[in-house]
Amino acid sequence: MKLKAVYNDICSIGIAEHDAALLADCIAKNKSCSWINNDKVEKENVKGLLNYIKNNNIPIELSIKYLETREKYIWEVKITEKK
């Protein structure tokens, strides 16, 4: 998948630009990664993102955890199938 196309798709779902850029990089380069950010992630955006991953057969496991005490989100992307 092309980095720019994946980035545009993820942004159109409503994911913040910083998170979209990192996630698109993981998907396009088929690599696992994690990061912490304070950009809010809405439940409907997560549902859209999970549908995007499923519909495009992207071999990743995605976890987004909210740290309430710090008002931050932890993103973890794990590649489940190497190219």
NORQUI-V864881 format. One record per residue. N is the residue number from 1. RES is the residue in three letters. SS is DSSP state (H for helix, E for strand, L for the rest). Layout:
<<N RES SS> <N RES SS>>
This chain:
<<1 MET L> <2 LYS L> <3 LEU H> <4 LYS H> <5 ALA H> <6 VAL H> <7 TYR H> <8 ASN H> <9 ASP H> <10 ILE H> <11 CYS H> <12 SER H> <13 ILE H> <14 GLY L> <15 ILE L> <16 ALA L> <17 GLU H> <18 HIS H> <19 ASP H> <20 ALA H> <21 ALA H> <22 LEU H> <23 LEU H> <24 ALA H> <25 ASP H> <26 CYS H> <27 ILE H> <28 ALA H> <29 LYS H> <30 ASN L> <31 LYS L> <32 SER L> <33 CYS E> <34 SER E> <35 TRP E> <36 ILE E> <37 ASN E> <38 ASN L> <39 ASP L> <40 LYS L> <41 VAL L> <42 GLU L> <43 LYS H> <44 GLU H> <45 ASN H> <46 VAL H> <47 LYS H> <48 GLY H> <49 LEU H> <50 LEU H> <51 ASN H> <52 TYR H> <53 ILE H> <54 LYS H> <55 ASN H> <56 ASN L> <57 ASN L> <58 ILE L> <59 PRO L> <60 ILE E> <61 GLU E> <62 LEU E> <63 SER E> <64 ILE E> <65 LYS E> <66 TYR E> <67 LEU E> <68 GLU L> <69 THR L> <70 ARG L> <71 GLU L> <72 LYS E> <73 TYR E> <74 ILE E> <75 TRP E> <76 GLU E> <77 VAL E> <78 LYS E> <79 ILE E> <80 THR L> <81 GLU L> <82 LYS L> <83 LYS L>>
